[in-house]
Amino acid sequence: MFDEATLKLNADPLILSALREDVTSEDVSANAIMRENQIGEAELICKEDGVICGMQIFERVFKLLDEKTEIEFFVRDGEIVKNGQLLAKVRGEIRTILCGERTALNYLQRMSGVATYTKSVAKLLEGTKTTLLDTRKTTPNNRLFEKYSVRIGGGKNHRYNLSDGVLLKDNHIGAAGSVTEAIRMAKEYAPFVRKIEVEVETLDMVREAVEAKADIIMLDNMTTDEIKEAIKIIDGKAEIEVSGNVTRENIERLTSLGVDYISSGALTHSAPILDVSLKNLHVV
């Protein structure tokens, strides 16, 4: 759950931007059929099985439009929900409900979809020592919500943004000239409290990263046999992360390897939405 400070400082500006995208002057449809204030109520109904996530953001959309809007919740983030289940009731000024409906549902569907997909992947790692991580492959201006959804689904967050940690990827290494030089420069520049992670694509790069004393070595797009050999080379001298087009369909080949982390951009960039609808709006 987001704390109040995070909501006000980080979430609210993004939600307001989304609302402004949907309403540039007025909600013509709502104003056409509702010429004066009327209190109404609508039901939030789940239309497929999954993990619900984003109820707080769903509520925030309506509260930013009209703080008098009331939401009665029947589920909490992280709960398994079923097709046809009543999730919440929204009560407030009808024009407010109509105006915020699509934006609120967009957040809830997207966040629930990420949580549901993450849950399905995390389940495949149960009983192993490996931690499932997300990446920065998030929808622009939705990273706050998508990374939260990963946690609700049972995954963990990799660095939040470029200011959050040192990760030397192929182009950093190319710019520096070598793995060794990139790690040396990072250790010289970064605060001592920062771990240095380096992405490698070959076994020679693995050896170089170990010799240069990287804290975390990311094995990118390696075959299973290459990963096994890399683990032998690293031999406990660094933490190991495996990455590269990891999805629910192919993660099984990695689950028994005993690496520390598996990161998957698919958690955020390929998760389908969870179908949820706001129905049965009526005057009360």
C-alpha positions in Angstrom: 0.0 0.0 0.0 1.3 3.5 -0.9 1.8 5.8 2.1 0.2 9.3 2.0 3.5 11.1 1.1 4.2 8.8 -1.8 0.6 9.3 -3.1 0.8 13.1 -2.9 4.4 13.5 -4.2 4.6 10.8 -6.8 1.3 9.2 -7.6 -1.1 12.2 -7.6 0.7 14.1 -10.4 0.7 11.0 -12.6 -3.0 10.3 -12.0 -3.9 13.9 -12.6 -2.0 13.9 -15.9 -3.9 10.8 -16.9 -7.2 12.5 -16.1 -6.2 15.6 -18.0 -5.4 13.4 -21.0 -9.0 12.1 -20.9 -10.7 15.4 -20.1 -9.3 18.4 -21.9 -12.3 20.7 -21.2 -15.4 18.7 -20.1 -16.9 15.3 -20.1 -19.4 16.0 -22.8 -21.3 12.7 -22.6 -21.7 12.9 -18.8 -22.8 16.5 -18.8 -25.2 15.9 -21.6 -27.3 13.3 -19.7 -26.7 14.7 -16.2 -27.4 18.4 -16.0 -27.3 18.7 -12.2 -25.7 17.0 -9.3 -27.1 13.5 -8.6 -25.7 10.9 -6.2 -25.2 7.5 -7.7 -23.7 4.1 -7.0 -21.8 1.7 -9.3 -20.4 -1.8 -8.8 -16.8 -2.9 -9.5 -17.0 -6.4 -10.9 -14.2 -8.8 -11.8 -14.6 -10.5 -15.2 -11.8 -13.0 -15.0 -9.7 -14.9 -12.3 -6.5 -13.3 -11.2 -4.7 -11.2 -8.5 -6.3 -7.9 -7.7 -3.9 -4.9 -7.4 -4.4 -1.1 -7.5 -7.5 -0.7 -5.4 -5.9 2.3 -3.6 -5.1 4.0 -7.0 -8.6 3.2 -8.3 -10.0 5.1 -5.3 -7.5 7.9 -5.7 -8.7 8.7 -9.2 -12.2 9.5 -7.9 -11.0 11.2 -4.7 -8.9 13.6 -6.8 -12.0 14.5 -8.8 -14.2 14.8 -5.8 -13.0 14.0 -2.3 -16.5 13.2 -1.2 -16.6 10.1 -3.4 -16.9 6.9 -1.2 -15.5 3.5 -2.1 -16.6 0.4 -0.2 -14.0 -2.3 -0.7 -14.6 -6.0 -0.5 -11.1 -7.1 -1.4 -7.5 -6.0 -0.8 -4.5 -5.8 -3.0 -2.9 -9.2 -3.4 -6.1 -11.3 -3.0 -7.1 -13.9 -5.5 -10.3 -12.8 -7.3 -12.8 -14.7 -9.4 -14.8 -14.0 -12.5 -18.1 -12.4 -11.4 -16.9 -11.3 -8.0 -18.0 -8.0 -6.6 -14.8 -6.1 -5.7 -16.1 -2.7 -4.5 -19.0 -0.2 -4.7 -18.4 3.4 -5.8 -20.8 6.0 -4.4 -20.7 9.7 -5.3 -21.7 12.4 -7.7 -22.7 10.6 -11.0 -20.7 12.9 -13.2 -17.6 12.3 -11.1 -18.1 8.5 -11.4 -18.5 8.7 -15.2 -15.6 11.1 -15.6 -13.2 9.0 -13.6 -14.4 5.5 -14.7 -12.0 4.8 -17.6 -8.9 6.2 -15.9 -9.6 4.3 -12.7 -10.2 1.1 -14.6 -7.1 1.5 -16.7 -4.9 1.7 -13.6 -6.7 -1.2 -11.9 -6.7 -3.5 -15.0 -3.1 -2.8 -15.8 -1.8 -3.2 -12.2 -3.9 -6.3 -11.6 -2.6 -7.8 -14.9 1.1 -7.3 -13.8 0.4 -8.7 -10.4 -1.4 -11.7 -11.9 1.4 -12.5 -14.4 4.1 -12.0 -11.8 2.3 -14.4 -9.5 2.2 -17.1 -12.2 6.0 -16.7 -12.8 6.9 -16.4 -9.1 5.1 -19.7 -8.4 7.5 -21.5 -10.8 10.4 -20.4 -8.5 8.8 -21.6 -5.3 11.2 -23.9 -3.3 14.3 -22.4 -4.9 16.8 -19.9 -3.6 16.3 -17.6 -6.6 14.6 -14.2 -6.4 12.4 -13.0 -9.2 13.1 -9.4 -10.3 11.5 -6.9 -12.6 13.4 -4.5 -14.9 13.1 -0.9 -16.1 11.1 -2.0 -19.1 8.0 -0.3 -17.8 5.3 1.8 -19.4 6.5 5.5 -19.4 5.0 7.3 -16.4 3.6 4.1 -14.9 6.8 2.7 -13.3 5.6 3.5 -9.8 2.4 1.5 -10.3 3.9 -1.4 -12.2 6.8 -2.0 -9.9 4.4 -1.9 -6.9 2.3 -4.5 -8.8 5.3 -6.8 -9.2 5.7 -6.8 -5.4 2.0 -7.5 -4.9 2.4 -10.5 -7.3 5.3 -11.9 -5.3 8.3 -10.6 -7.2 11.0 -8.1 -6.1 12.1 -4.8 -7.6 15.4 -4.4 -9.4 16.7 -0.8 -9.3 13.9 1.8 -9.7 15.7 4.1 -12.0 19.2 5.2 -13.3 19.9 7.0 -10.0 19.2 3.9 -7.9 22.2 1.7 -8.7 25.2 0.9 -10.9 24.5 -1.5 -13.7 27.1 -1.6 -16.4 25.5 -2.9 -19.6 27.0 -3.6 -23.1 27.1 0.0 -24.2 28.7 1.2 -20.9 31.4 -1.5 -21.4 31.8 -0.4 -25.1 32.1 3.2 -24.1 34.7 2.4 -21.3 36.6 0.0 -23.6 36.4 -3.1 -21.5 34.7 -4.9 -18.6 37.7 -4.2 -16.4 37.9 -0.5 -17.2 34.1 0.0 -16.8 34.2 -1.6 -13.3 37.3 0.3 -12.3 35.7 3.6 -13.3 32.5 2.8 -11.5 34.2 1.8 -8.3 36.2 5.1 -8.5 33.1 7.2 -9.1 30.3 5.6 -7.2 29.8 5.9 -3.5 31.3 3.0 -1.5 27.8 1.9 -0.4 26.8 1.1 -4.0 27.2 -2.4 -5.4 28.6 -2.7 -8.9 26.7 -4.9 -11.2 28.0 -5.7 -14.7 26.2 -7.4 -17.6 28.2 -10.0 -19.5 27.5 -12.0 -22.6 30.4 -14.4 -22.9 32.4 -16.6 -20.6 35.5 -14.5 -21.2 33.6 -11.5 -19.9 32.5 -13.5 -16.9 36.2 -14.2 -16.1 37.1 -10.5 -16.5 34.2 -9.4 -14.3 35.3 -11.8 -11.6 38.9 -10.6 -11.7 37.7 -7.0 -11.6 35.7 -7.8 -8.5 32.2 -7.0 -9.6 29.6 -7.4 -6.8 26.9 -8.8 -9.1 27.4 -10.5 -12.5 24.4 -10.5 -14.8 24.5 -13.4 -17.3 22.6 -12.0 -20.3 21.1 -14.3 -23.0 23.3 -17.2 -22.3 22.5 -20.9 -23.0 21.8 -23.2 -20.1 25.3 -24.8 -20.5 27.0 -21.4 -20.6 25.2 -20.4 -17.4 26.3 -23.6 -15.7 29.9 -22.9 -16.7 29.7 -19.3 -15.7 28.5 -20.4 -12.2 31.6 -22.5 -11.9 33.8 -19.6 -12.9 32.2 -17.2 -10.5 32.4 -19.8 -7.7 30.7 -17.6 -5.1 32.9 -14.5 -5.7 29.9 -12.5 -6.8 26.1 -12.7 -6.8 24.6 -14.0 -10.0 21.7 -12.7 -12.0 20.3 -14.3 -15.1 18.4 -12.2 -17.7 17.5 -12.1 -21.3 14.0 -12.6 -22.7 12.8 -14.6 -19.6 9.1 -15.4 -19.7 6.7 -17.7 -17.9 7.0 -20.1 -20.8 10.8 -20.5 -20.7 11.8 -19.8 -17.1 11.7 -23.5 -16.2 15.1 -24.1 -17.7 16.6 -21.7 -15.2 14.8 -22.7 -12.0 17.2 -25.5 -11.0 20.4 -23.6 -11.6 20.6 -22.1 -8.1 21.4 -18.5 -9.2 20.6 -15.6 -6.9 18.3 -13.6 -9.2 16.3 -14.0 -12.4 15.1 -10.7 -13.9 12.3 -10.6 -16.4 11.1 -7.5 -18.4 8.0 -9.5 -19.4 6.6 -9.0 -15.9 5.8 -5.4 -16.9 6.0 -5.2 -20.6 4.1 -8.3 -21.6 1.6 -8.9 -18.9 -2.0 -8.8 -20.2 -4.6 -6.8 -18.3 -7.0 -8.3 -15.9 -10.6 -7.6 -17.1 -12.5 -5.5 -14.6 -15.7 -3.4 -15.2 -17.6 -0.7 -13.4 -21.3 -1.7 -13.9 -24.8 -1.0 -12.8 -24.5 2.7 -12.2 -27.8 4.1 -10.8 -29.2 7.0 -8.9 -29.6 6.5 -5.2 
